[in-house]
Protein backbone atom coordinates (compact mmCIF):
# COMPACT_ATOMS: atom_id res chain seq x y z
CA UNK A 1 0.00 0.00 0.00
CA UNK A 2 1.45 3.37 -1.00
CA UNK A 3 1.53 6.50 1.11
CA UNK A 4 -1.29 8.98 0.79
CA UNK A 5 -0.94 12.72 0.84
CA UNK A 6 -3.00 13.21 3.98
CA UNK A 7 -0.81 15.58 6.00
CA UNK A 8 -2.34 14.46 9.29
CA UNK A 9 -0.34 11.20 9.06
CA UNK A 10 3.26 11.05 10.34
CA UNK A 11 4.10 9.11 7.20
CA UNK A 12 3.20 11.92 4.84
CA UNK A 13 5.78 14.58 5.49
CA UNK A 14 8.09 15.56 2.64
CA UNK A 15 10.62 12.85 1.92
CA UNK A 16 8.43 9.97 3.06
CA UNK A 17 9.50 6.63 1.53
CA UNK A 18 7.22 4.14 -0.24
CA UNK A 19 5.51 1.46 1.82
CA UNK A 20 7.59 -1.37 0.28
CA UNK A 21 10.77 0.47 1.26
CA UNK A 22 9.42 1.03 4.75
CA UNK A 23 8.75 -2.68 5.25
CA UNK A 24 12.13 -3.64 3.84
CA UNK A 25 13.87 -1.18 6.17
CA UNK A 26 11.86 -2.52 9.09
CA UNK A 27 13.00 -6.07 8.37
CA UNK A 28 16.64 -4.98 8.18
CA UNK A 29 16.27 -3.23 11.52
CA UNK A 30 14.60 -6.22 13.18
CA UNK A 31 17.35 -8.55 11.94
CA UNK A 32 20.12 -6.21 13.07
CA UNK A 33 22.51 -7.02 15.92
CA UNK A 34 21.22 -3.93 17.75
CA UNK A 35 17.73 -5.44 18.09
CA UNK A 36 18.83 -9.05 18.61
CA UNK A 37 17.21 -10.38 21.78
CA UNK A 38 14.73 -7.48 21.95
CA UNK A 39 11.71 -9.34 20.63
CA UNK A 40 9.14 -7.15 22.34
CA UNK A 41 10.72 -3.95 20.98
CA UNK A 42 10.74 -5.54 17.53
CA UNK A 43 7.02 -6.33 17.90
CA UNK A 44 6.32 -2.84 19.26
CA UNK A 45 7.95 -1.10 16.29
CA UNK A 46 6.49 -3.50 13.73
CA UNK A 47 3.01 -2.91 15.13
CA UNK A 48 3.11 0.90 15.12
CA UNK A 49 4.69 0.96 11.66
CA UNK A 50 2.04 -1.32 10.18
CA UNK A 51 -0.75 0.59 11.88
CA UNK A 52 0.63 3.78 10.36
CA UNK A 53 1.03 2.25 6.91
CA UNK A 54 -2.60 1.17 7.09
CA UNK A 55 -3.81 4.68 7.92
CA UNK A 56 -4.45 4.15 11.62
CA UNK A 57 -1.62 6.23 13.06
CA UNK A 58 -4.03 8.54 14.87
CA UNK A 59 -5.56 5.58 16.70
CA UNK A 60 -2.31 4.27 18.20
CA UNK A 61 -2.45 4.52 21.98
CA UNK A 62 -0.70 2.85 24.88
CA UNK A 63 -3.89 0.87 25.45
CA UNK A 64 -4.06 -0.45 21.89
CA UNK A 65 -0.40 -1.50 21.99
CA UNK A 66 -0.95 -3.17 25.37
CA UNK A 67 -3.94 -5.10 24.04
CA UNK A 68 -2.70 -5.96 20.54
CA UNK A 69 1.01 -6.55 21.18
CA UNK A 70 1.39 -7.54 24.83
CA UNK A 71 -1.91 -9.20 25.60
CA UNK A 72 -2.67 -10.25 29.18
CA UNK A 73 -5.72 -10.08 31.38
CA UNK A 74 -7.93 -7.00 31.55
CA UNK A 75 -7.23 -6.70 35.27
CA UNK A 76 -3.56 -6.01 34.49
CA UNK A 77 -4.19 -3.76 31.49
CA UNK A 78 -3.43 -0.51 33.35
CA UNK A 79 -0.07 -1.90 34.40
CA UNK A 80 0.53 -3.16 30.86
CA UNK A 81 0.04 0.39 29.62
CA UNK A 82 2.84 1.42 31.98
CA UNK A 83 5.04 -1.22 30.37
CA UNK A 84 4.22 0.29 26.98
CA UNK A 85 5.41 3.70 28.20
CA UNK A 86 8.59 2.11 29.56
CA UNK A 87 9.22 0.26 26.31
CA UNK A 88 8.63 3.40 24.24
CA UNK A 89 11.61 4.98 25.99
CA UNK A 90 13.69 1.84 25.46
CA UNK A 91 12.74 1.79 21.79
CA UNK A 92 13.82 5.41 21.32
CA UNK A 93 17.21 4.59 22.80
CA UNK A 94 17.53 1.46 20.67
CA UNK A 95 16.72 3.42 17.53
CA UNK A 96 19.39 5.97 18.41
CA UNK A 97 21.86 3.13 18.93
CA UNK A 98 20.83 1.46 15.66
CA UNK A 99 21.29 4.55 13.49
CA UNK A 100 24.66 5.22 15.12
CA UNK A 101 25.88 1.71 14.22
CA UNK A 102 24.09 -1.00 12.21
CA UNK A 103 21.72 1.43 10.52
CA UNK A 104 24.26 4.16 9.85
CA UNK A 105 23.73 4.14 6.07
CA UNK A 106 19.98 3.45 6.09
CA UNK A 107 17.89 5.32 3.53
CA UNK A 108 14.64 4.90 5.49
CA UNK A 109 14.59 6.22 9.02
CA UNK A 110 12.19 5.43 11.91
CA UNK A 111 11.60 7.76 14.83
CA UNK A 112 9.24 7.51 17.78
CA UNK A 113 8.59 11.11 18.87
CA UNK A 114 8.26 11.70 22.58
CA UNK A 115 4.69 12.19 23.77
CA UNK A 116 3.14 9.64 21.41
CA UNK A 117 3.40 6.24 19.77
CA UNK A 118 2.83 7.01 16.07
CA UNK A 119 6.19 6.72 14.30
CA UNK A 120 7.76 9.20 11.94
CA UNK A 121 9.07 7.40 8.86
CA UNK A 122 11.36 9.48 6.71
CA UNK A 123 13.81 9.21 3.87
CA UNK A 124 17.40 9.81 4.92
CA UNK A 125 18.61 13.13 3.59
CA UNK A 126 15.18 14.73 3.59
CA UNK A 127 14.89 18.04 5.36
CA UNK A 128 13.11 16.58 8.36
CA UNK A 129 14.94 13.26 8.72
CA UNK A 130 17.42 12.63 11.53
CA UNK A 131 19.23 9.41 10.55
CA UNK A 132 22.04 9.85 13.09
CA UNK A 133 20.13 11.20 16.05
CA UNK A 134 21.46 10.58 19.54
CA UNK A 135 20.02 10.86 23.03
CA UNK A 136 21.52 14.33 23.22
CA UNK A 137 19.80 15.28 19.97
CA UNK A 138 16.52 13.89 21.28
CA UNK A 139 16.83 15.95 24.43
CA UNK A 140 17.57 19.06 22.39
CA UNK A 141 14.48 18.53 20.29
CA UNK A 142 12.38 18.06 23.42
CA UNK A 143 13.77 21.26 24.93
CA UNK A 144 12.85 23.12 21.75
CA UNK A 145 9.28 22.86 22.98
CA UNK A 146 9.73 24.02 26.61
CA UNK A 147 6.38 25.74 26.97
CA UNK A 148 4.43 22.63 25.98
CA UNK A 149 6.52 20.33 28.17
CA UNK A 150 6.46 22.60 31.21
CA UNK A 151 2.67 22.95 31.02
CA UNK A 152 2.17 19.20 30.61
CA UNK A 153 4.51 18.16 33.38
CA UNK A 154 3.21 20.89 35.69
CA UNK A 155 -0.30 19.48 35.25
CA UNK A 156 1.09 16.03 35.98
CA UNK A 157 2.77 17.29 39.13
CA UNK A 158 -0.38 19.05 40.27
CA UNK A 159 -2.38 15.85 39.77
CA UNK A 160 0.12 13.93 41.89
CA UNK A 161 0.02 16.55 44.62
CA UNK A 162 -3.77 16.52 44.54
CA UNK A 163 -3.65 12.74 44.84
CA UNK A 164 -1.40 13.04 47.86
CA UNK A 165 -3.53 15.63 49.59
CA UNK A 166 -6.78 13.79 49.00
CA UNK A 167 -5.46 10.39 50.05
CA UNK A 168 -3.15 11.05 52.98
CA UNK A 169 -3.27 14.72 54.03
CA UNK A 170 0.50 14.49 54.68
CA UNK A 171 3.17 17.17 54.39
CA UNK A 172 6.89 16.67 54.09
CA UNK A 173 8.83 18.65 56.70
CA UNK A 174 10.45 21.64 55.05
CA UNK A 175 13.76 20.98 56.78
CA UNK A 176 13.97 17.48 55.30
CA UNK A 177 14.54 18.40 51.67
CA UNK A 178 15.41 15.05 50.16
CA UNK A 179 17.82 16.60 47.69
CA UNK A 180 19.55 18.73 50.32
CA UNK A 181 19.13 21.86 48.21
CA UNK A 182 18.78 25.31 49.70
CA UNK A 183 16.58 28.02 48.24
CA UNK A 184 19.63 29.66 46.65
CA UNK A 185 20.68 26.38 45.08
CA UNK A 186 17.23 25.88 43.66
CA UNK A 187 17.33 29.39 42.23
CA UNK A 188 20.67 28.61 40.65
CA UNK A 189 19.28 25.44 39.09
CA UNK A 190 16.32 27.38 37.73
CA UNK A 191 18.62 30.02 36.21
CA UNK A 192 20.64 27.30 34.51
CA UNK A 193 17.70 25.13 33.44
CA UNK A 194 14.03 25.40 34.44
CA UNK A 195 13.57 21.89 33.06
CA UNK A 196 16.12 20.51 35.53
CA UNK A 197 14.35 22.18 38.44
CA UNK A 198 11.04 20.81 37.22
CA UNK A 199 12.59 17.33 37.10
CA UNK A 200 13.87 17.75 40.66
CA UNK A 201 10.46 18.87 41.90
CA UNK A 202 8.64 16.03 40.16
CA UNK A 203 11.03 13.40 41.48
CA UNK A 204 10.49 14.59 45.04
CA UNK A 205 6.74 14.52 44.58
CA UNK A 206 7.03 10.95 43.34
CA UNK A 207 8.92 9.80 46.43
CA UNK A 208 5.96 10.63 48.63
CA UNK A 209 3.60 8.63 46.43
CA UNK A 210 5.31 5.25 46.79
CA UNK A 211 3.95 4.21 50.17
CA UNK A 212 1.70 2.48 51.19
CA UNK A 213 3.10 0.28 48.44
CA UNK A 214 0.15 -2.13 48.38
CA UNK A 215 -2.01 0.52 46.70
CA UNK A 216 -1.56 -0.02 42.93
CA UNK A 217 -2.91 3.44 42.07
CA UNK A 218 -0.14 5.08 44.10
CA UNK A 219 2.57 3.03 42.41
CA UNK A 220 1.22 3.74 38.95
CA UNK A 221 0.98 7.46 39.72
CA UNK A 222 4.49 7.50 41.19
CA UNK A 223 5.98 5.75 38.15
CA UNK A 224 4.29 8.25 35.85
CA UNK A 225 5.72 11.12 37.89
CA UNK A 226 9.26 9.73 37.81
CA UNK A 227 9.00 9.12 34.08
CA UNK A 228 7.92 12.74 33.75
CA UNK A 229 11.04 13.80 35.64
CA UNK A 230 13.18 11.74 33.26
CA UNK A 231 11.44 13.30 30.26
CA UNK A 232 12.21 16.76 31.63
CA UNK A 233 15.88 16.06 32.32
CA UNK A 234 17.37 12.68 31.57
CA UNK A 235 20.63 13.72 33.23
CA UNK A 236 19.01 14.16 36.66
CA UNK A 237 19.63 10.99 38.65
CA UNK A 238 16.57 11.28 40.89
CA UNK A 239 14.06 10.48 38.15
CA UNK A 240 15.91 7.27 37.34
CA UNK A 241 16.39 6.27 40.99
CA UNK A 242 12.72 6.79 41.78
CA UNK A 243 11.55 4.95 38.66
CA UNK A 244 13.81 2.03 39.62
CA UNK A 245 12.33 1.86 43.12
CA UNK A 246 8.73 1.92 41.90
CA UNK A 247 9.27 -0.56 39.08
CA UNK A 248 11.06 -2.97 41.42
CA UNK A 249 8.20 -2.65 43.90
CA UNK A 250 5.65 -3.47 41.20
CA UNK A 251 7.79 -6.45 40.18
CA UNK A 252 7.77 -7.75 43.75
CA UNK A 253 4.05 -7.29 44.29
CA UNK A 254 2.43 -8.29 41.01
CA UNK A 255 1.21 -11.83 40.37
CA UNK A 256 1.73 -11.36 36.61
CA UNK A 257 5.02 -13.11 35.84
CA UNK A 258 5.58 -11.33 32.53
CA UNK A 259 4.84 -7.92 34.01
CA UNK A 260 7.17 -8.66 36.93
CA UNK A 261 10.03 -9.44 34.55
CA UNK A 262 9.30 -6.36 32.45
CA UNK A 263 9.33 -4.11 35.49
CA UNK A 264 12.44 -5.77 36.90
CA UNK A 265 14.36 -5.25 33.65
CA UNK A 266 13.27 -1.62 33.55
CA UNK A 267 14.15 -1.12 37.22
CA UNK A 268 17.62 -2.55 36.65
CA UNK A 269 18.22 -0.19 33.72
CA UNK A 270 17.06 2.85 35.67
CA UNK A 271 19.06 1.97 38.80
CA UNK A 272 22.22 1.59 36.75
CA UNK A 273 21.53 4.93 35.09
CA UNK A 274 21.12 6.58 38.50
CA UNK A 275 24.42 5.09 39.69
CA UNK A 276 26.10 6.25 36.48
CA UNK A 277 24.85 9.81 36.97
CA UNK A 278 25.31 10.14 40.75
CA UNK A 279 27.16 7.25 42.42
CA UNK A 280 27.75 9.43 45.47
CA UNK A 281 24.02 9.91 46.11
CA UNK A 282 22.38 7.82 48.79
CA UNK A 283 19.22 7.72 46.71
CA UNK A 284 21.06 6.06 43.80
CA UNK A 285 22.55 3.45 46.11
CA UNK A 286 19.20 2.82 47.85
CA UNK A 287 17.53 2.32 44.46
CA UNK A 288 20.14 -0.22 43.46
CA UNK A 289 19.74 -1.98 46.81
CA UNK A 290 16.01 -2.32 46.25
CA UNK A 291 16.48 -3.65 42.71
CA UNK A 292 19.02 -6.19 43.96
CA UNK A 293 16.52 -7.24 46.62
CA UNK A 294 13.77 -7.63 44.02
CA UNK A 295 16.10 -9.82 41.96
CA UNK A 296 16.91 -11.98 44.98
CA UNK A 297 20.55 -10.88 45.24
CA UNK A 298 20.52 -10.52 49.01
CA UNK A 299 24.20 -9.96 49.73
CA UNK A 300 24.49 -7.26 47.09
CA UNK A 301 21.23 -5.69 48.27
CA UNK A 302 22.55 -5.39 51.82
CA UNK A 303 25.88 -4.00 50.60
CA UNK A 304 24.18 -1.26 48.59
CA UNK A 305 21.75 -0.55 51.43
CA UNK A 306 24.53 -0.08 53.96
CA UNK A 307 26.37 2.23 51.58
CA UNK A 308 23.20 4.24 50.98
CA UNK A 309 22.78 4.75 54.70
CA UNK A 310 26.37 5.92 55.11
CA UNK A 311 25.95 8.39 52.26
CA UNK A 312 22.57 9.76 53.39
CA UNK A 313 22.03 8.95 57.07
CA UNK A 314 19.30 11.59 57.47
CA UNK A 315 17.41 11.21 54.19
CA UNK A 316 14.16 9.70 55.39
CA UNK A 317 13.28 8.30 51.97
CA UNK A 318 16.64 6.56 51.67
CA UNK A 319 16.16 5.11 55.15
CA UNK A 320 12.79 3.71 54.11
CA UNK A 321 14.26 1.43 51.46
CA UNK A 322 17.39 0.66 53.47
CA UNK A 323 15.22 -0.46 56.38
CA UNK A 324 13.04 -2.65 54.18
CA UNK A 325 16.03 -4.43 52.64
CA UNK A 326 17.49 -5.10 56.08
CA UNK A 327 14.09 -6.12 57.47
CA UNK A 328 13.47 -8.76 54.83
CA UNK A 329 17.03 -10.05 55.19
CA UNK A 330 16.32 -10.68 58.88
CA UNK A 331 18.65 -7.97 60.21
CA UNK A 332 16.10 -6.82 62.77
CA UNK A 333 18.51 -5.24 65.25
CA UNK A 334 19.93 -3.03 62.51
CA UNK A 335 16.45 -1.93 61.45
CA UNK A 336 15.65 -0.86 65.01
CA UNK A 337 19.01 0.87 65.36
CA UNK A 338 18.53 2.82 62.11
CA UNK A 339 15.09 4.02 63.11
CA UNK A 340 16.01 4.96 66.67
CA UNK A 341 19.12 6.81 65.47
CA UNK A 342 17.10 8.78 62.91
CA UNK A 343 14.38 9.61 65.43
CA UNK A 344 16.98 10.94 67.85
CA UNK A 345 18.53 13.26 65.24
CA UNK A 346 15.69 14.30 62.94
CA UNK A 347 12.57 16.16 63.98
CA UNK A 348 9.78 14.49 62.03
CA UNK A 349 6.40 16.04 61.46
CA UNK A 350 4.92 12.80 60.16
CA UNK A 351 5.61 9.09 60.13
CA UNK A 352 7.69 7.22 57.57
CA UNK A 353 8.01 3.63 56.44
CA UNK A 354 11.33 3.09 58.21
CA UNK A 355 9.35 3.43 61.46
CA UNK A 356 6.89 0.80 60.26
CA UNK A 357 9.88 -1.39 59.44
CA UNK A 358 11.01 -0.93 63.03
CA UNK A 359 7.58 -2.11 64.20
CA UNK A 360 7.86 -5.21 62.03
CA UNK A 361 11.39 -5.87 63.28
CA UNK A 362 10.29 -5.60 66.91
CA UNK A 363 7.48 -8.08 66.27
CA UNK A 364 9.97 -10.64 64.97
CA UNK A 365 12.24 -9.89 67.93
CA UNK A 366 9.20 -10.75 70.11
CA UNK A 367 9.01 -7.19 71.44
CA UNK A 368 5.27 -7.04 70.81
CA UNK A 369 4.64 -3.95 72.92
CA UNK A 370 7.39 -2.14 71.03
CA UNK A 371 5.81 -3.22 67.74
CA UNK A 372 2.40 -1.85 68.73
CA UNK A 373 3.97 1.41 69.88
CA UNK A 374 5.92 1.86 66.63
CA UNK A 375 2.96 1.24 64.32
CA UNK A 376 0.57 3.35 66.37
CA UNK A 377 3.07 6.22 66.44
CA UNK A 378 3.32 6.23 62.63
CA UNK A 379 -0.46 6.16 62.29
CA UNK A 380 -0.92 8.99 64.79
CA UNK A 381 1.54 11.18 62.85
CA UNK A 382 -0.16 10.62 59.52
CA UNK A 383 2.36 8.11 58.18
CA UNK A 384 1.65 5.30 55.71
CA UNK A 385 -1.12 3.01 56.90
CA UNK A 386 -2.28 -0.03 54.98
CA UNK A 387 -2.98 -3.75 55.31
CA UNK A 388 0.60 -4.43 56.47
CA UNK A 389 0.15 -2.07 59.43
CA UNK A 390 -3.15 -3.66 60.41
CA UNK A 391 -1.76 -7.17 60.01
CA UNK A 392 1.23 -6.54 62.28
CA UNK A 393 -0.87 -4.71 64.86
CA UNK A 394 -3.34 -7.60 64.87
CA UNK A 395 -0.56 -10.15 65.27
CA UNK A 396 1.17 -8.14 68.01
CA UNK A 397 -2.00 -7.72 70.06
CA UNK A 398 -2.74 -11.42 69.64
CA UNK A 399 0.71 -12.35 70.98
CA UNK A 400 0.23 -9.95 73.89
CA UNK A 401 -3.06 -11.65 74.76
CA UNK A 402 -5.15 -8.62 73.79
CA UNK A 403 -7.68 -10.79 72.01
CA UNK A 404 -10.41 -8.15 71.72
CA UNK A 405 -8.09 -5.68 69.99
CA UNK A 406 -6.73 -8.43 67.75
CA UNK A 407 -10.24 -9.51 66.79
CA UNK A 408 -11.24 -5.94 65.94
CA UNK A 409 -8.18 -5.52 63.73
CA UNK A 410 -8.86 -8.87 62.08
CA UNK A 411 -12.33 -7.68 61.14
CA UNK A 412 -10.95 -4.38 59.85
CA UNK A 413 -8.44 -6.14 57.62
CA UNK A 414 -11.09 -8.42 56.17
CA UNK A 415 -13.55 -5.57 55.68
CA UNK A 416 -11.28 -2.90 54.23
CA UNK A 417 -8.82 -5.11 52.31
CA UNK A 418 -10.87 -8.22 51.53
CA UNK A 419 -8.45 -9.50 48.89
CA UNK A 420 -5.25 -8.86 50.82
CA UNK A 421 -2.88 -11.77 51.34
CA UNK A 422 -0.33 -10.09 53.58
CA UNK A 423 0.52 -13.48 55.05
CA UNK A 424 1.51 -15.02 51.74
CA UNK A 425 3.32 -11.87 50.65
CA UNK A 426 5.57 -11.83 53.69
CA UNK A 427 6.37 -15.50 53.41
CA UNK A 428 7.79 -14.64 49.97
CA UNK A 429 9.51 -11.37 50.92
CA UNK A 430 11.64 -12.64 53.82
CA UNK A 431 14.84 -14.44 52.95
CA UNK A 432 13.78 -16.89 55.67
CA UNK A 433 10.09 -17.69 55.16
CA UNK A 434 9.87 -18.59 58.87
CA UNK A 435 9.32 -14.92 59.70
CA UNK A 436 6.42 -14.64 57.31
CA UNK A 437 4.94 -17.81 58.77
CA UNK A 438 5.24 -16.40 62.30
CA UNK A 439 3.15 -13.41 61.22
CA UNK A 440 0.66 -15.64 59.42
CA UNK A 441 0.26 -17.88 62.48
CA UNK A 442 -0.51 -14.96 64.79
CA UNK A 443 -3.00 -13.52 62.30
CA UNK A 444 -4.89 -16.81 62.10
CA UNK A 445 -4.88 -17.08 65.87
CA UNK A 446 -6.76 -13.76 65.83
CA UNK A 447 -9.45 -15.49 63.70
CA UNK A 448 -8.35 -13.80 60.49
CA UNK A 449 -9.28 -15.94 57.51
CA UNK A 450 -7.36 -15.44 54.28
CA UNK A 451 -9.55 -14.80 51.22
CA UNK A 452 -10.17 -17.87 49.11
Residue pairs with C-beta under 8 A, 6 or more apart in sequence:
1 19
1 53
1 54
2 18
2 19
3 9
3 11
3 12
3 16
3 17
3 18
3 19
3 53
4 12
4 55
5 12
6 12
6 55
7 13
8 58
9 52
9 55
9 57
9 58
10 52
10 57
10 113
10 118
10 119
10 120
10 121
11 22
11 52
11 53
11 57
11 120
11 121
13 120
13 122
13 126
13 128
14 126
14 127
14 128
15 122
15 123
15 125
15 126
15 127
15 128
15 129
16 121
16 122
16 123
16 126
17 25
17 107
17 108
17 121
17 122
17 123
19 53
21 107
21 108
22 49
22 53
22 108
22 121
23 49
23 53
24 108
25 106
25 107
25 108
25 110
26 45
26 46
26 49
26 110
28 103
28 106
29 35
29 45
29 98
29 102
29 103
29 106
29 110
30 42
30 45
30 46
32 98
32 102
32 103
33 102
34 94
34 97
34 98
34 101
34 102
34 103
35 41
35 42
35 94
35 98
38 90
38 94
40 69
40 70
40 87
41 87
41 90
41 91
41 94
43 69
44 65
44 69
44 84
44 87
44 88
44 91
45 91
45 110
45 112
45 119
47 65
47 68
47 69
48 57
48 60
48 65
48 112
48 117
48 118
48 119
49 110
49 119
49 121
51 57
51 59
51 60
51 64
51 118
52 60
52 118
52 119
52 121
57 118
57 119
58 118
60 116
60 117
60 118
61 117
62 81
62 84
62 85
62 117
63 77
63 81
65 84
65 117
66 72
66 77
66 80
66 81
66 83
66 84
67 77
70 80
70 83
70 84
70 258
72 80
72 256
72 258
72 259
73 256
76 254
76 256
76 259
78 216
78 220
79 216
79 220
79 250
79 254
79 256
79 259
80 259
82 220
82 223
82 224
82 250
83 259
83 262
83 263
83 266
84 117
85 224
85 227
86 227
86 247
86 262
86 263
86 266
87 262
88 112
88 117
89 227
89 230
90 266
90 269
91 112
92 112
92 114
92 138
93 135
95 110
95 111
95 112
95 133
96 133
96 134
96 135
96 137
96 138
99 106
99 109
99 131
99 132
99 133
100 132
100 134
103 131
104 131
104 132
106 124
106 131
107 123
107 124
107 125
108 121
108 122
108 123
108 124
109 121
109 122
109 123
109 124
109 129
109 130
109 131
110 119
110 120
110 121
111 119
111 120
111 121
111 122
111 130
111 133
112 119
112 120
113 120
114 138
114 142
114 231
115 152
120 128
122 128
122 129
122 130
123 129
124 131
125 131
130 137
135 234
139 234
142 149
142 231
143 149
143 195
146 194
146 195
149 195
149 231
149 232
150 194
150 195
150 198
153 198
153 202
153 228
153 231
153 232
154 198
156 202
156 224
156 225
156 228
157 198
157 201
157 202
157 205
157 225
157 228
159 221
160 202
160 205
160 206
160 209
160 221
160 222
160 224
160 225
161 205
163 209
163 217
163 218
163 221
164 170
164 205
164 208
164 209
167 218
168 382
168 384
169 382
170 208
170 350
170 382
170 383
171 349
171 350
172 178
172 204
172 208
172 350
173 347
173 348
173 349
173 350
175 347
176 314
176 315
176 316
176 346
176 348
177 204
178 204
178 207
178 283
178 315
178 316
178 317
179 200
179 204
179 238
180 315
181 189
181 200
186 197
186 200
189 196
189 197
189 200
190 197
193 233
195 232
195 233
196 232
196 233
196 235
196 236
198 229
198 232
198 233
199 229
199 230
199 232
199 233
199 236
199 238
199 239
200 229
200 236
200 238
202 225
202 226
202 228
202 229
202 232
202 239
203 225
203 226
203 229
203 236
203 238
203 239
203 241
203 242
204 238
205 225
206 222
206 223
206 225
206 226
206 229
206 242
206 246
207 222
207 242
207 317
209 218
209 219
209 221
209 222
209 225
210 218
210 219
210 222
210 242
210 245
210 246
210 249
211 218
211 320
211 353
211 384
212 218
212 384
212 385
212 386
212 387
212 388
212 389
213 219
213 249
213 253
213 386
214 253
214 386
214 387
214 388
214 417
214 420
215 386
219 246
219 249
219 250
219 253
222 242
222 246
223 243
223 246
223 247
223 250
225 242
226 239
226 240
226 242
226 243
226 246
227 239
227 243
228 239
229 236
229 238
229 239
229 242
230 236
230 239
230 240
230 243
232 239
233 239
235 277
236 277
237 273
237 274
237 277
237 278
237 281
237 283
237 284
238 274
238 283
240 270
240 271
240 273
240 274
240 277
240 287
241 270
241 271
241 274
241 281
241 283
241 284
241 286
241 287
242 283
242 287
243 266
243 267
243 270
244 266
244 267
244 268
244 270
244 271
244 274
244 287
244 288
244 290
244 291
245 267
245 286
245 287
245 290
245 291
245 321
246 267
247 263
247 264
247 266
247 267
247 270
248 263
248 264
248 267
248 271
248 290
248 291
248 293
248 294
249 290
249 294
250 259
250 260
250 263
251 259
251 260
251 261
251 263
251 264
251 267
251 294
252 260
252 293
252 294
252 429
253 425
254 260
254 263
264 291
264 294
264 295
267 290
267 291
267 294
268 291
268 295
270 287
271 284
271 287
271 288
271 290
271 291
272 288
274 281
274 283
274 284
274 287
274 288
275 284
275 285
275 288
277 284
278 284
279 285
280 311
281 311
281 312
282 308
282 309
282 310
282 311
282 312
282 315
282 318
283 308
283 312
283 315
283 317
283 318
284 308
285 304
285 305
285 307
285 308
285 311
285 318
286 304
286 305
286 308
286 312
286 317
286 318
286 321
286 322
287 321
288 304
289 301
289 302
289 303
289 304
289 305
289 307
289 308
289 321
289 322
289 325
290 301
290 321
290 324
290 325
292 298
292 300
292 301
292 304
293 301
293 324
293 325
293 328
298 329
298 431
301 325
301 329
302 325
302 326
302 329
302 331
304 325
305 321
305 322
305 325
305 326
306 322
308 318
308 321
308 322
309 318
309 319
309 322
309 338
311 318
312 318
312 319
313 319
313 341
313 342
314 342
314 345
314 346
316 342
316 346
316 348
316 352
316 354
317 352
319 338
319 339
319 342
319 352
319 354
320 352
320 353
320 354
320 357
322 338
322 354
323 335
323 338
323 339
323 353
323 354
323 357
323 358
324 353
324 357
326 334
326 335
326 338
326 357
327 335
327 357
327 360
327 361
328 429
328 430
328 431
329 431
330 364
330 430
330 431
330 432
330 435
332 361
332 362
332 364
332 365
333 361
333 365
335 354
335 357
335 358
335 360
335 361
336 358
336 361
336 362
336 365
338 354
338 358
339 354
339 355
339 357
339 358
339 374
340 358
342 354
343 355
348 381
349 381
350 381
350 382
350 383
351 377
351 378
351 379
351 380
351 381
351 382
351 383
351 384
352 378
352 383
352 384
353 383
353 384
355 374
355 377
355 378
355 383
356 374
356 375
356 378
356 383
356 384
356 388
356 389
358 374
359 370
359 371
359 372
359 373
359 374
359 375
359 378
359 389
359 392
359 396
360 371
360 388
360 392
362 368
362 370
362 371
362 374
363 371
363 392
363 395
363 396
363 399
363 439
364 435
364 438
366 399
368 396
368 397
368 399
368 400
369 396
369 400
371 392
371 393
371 396
372 393
372 396
372 397
372 400
375 389
375 392
375 393
375 396
376 393
378 384
378 385
378 389
379 385
379 389
386 417
387 413
387 416
387 417
387 420
387 422
388 422
390 409
390 412
390 413
390 416
390 417
391 413
391 420
391 422
391 423
391 439
391 443
391 448
392 439
393 409
394 406
394 409
394 410
394 413
394 442
394 443
394 446
394 448
395 406
395 439
395 442
395 443
395 446
396 442
397 403
397 405
397 406
397 409
397 446
398 406
398 442
398 443
398 445
398 446
399 442
403 446
406 445
406 446
407 446
407 447
409 446
410 443
410 446
410 447
410 448
413 420
413 422
413 448
414 448
414 449
418 451
419 451
420 451
421 450
421 451
422 439
422 443
423 436
423 439
423 440
423 443
423 444
423 450
424 436
424 440
424 450
425 436
426 435
426 436
426 439
426 440
427 433
427 436
427 437
427 440
428 436
429 436
430 436
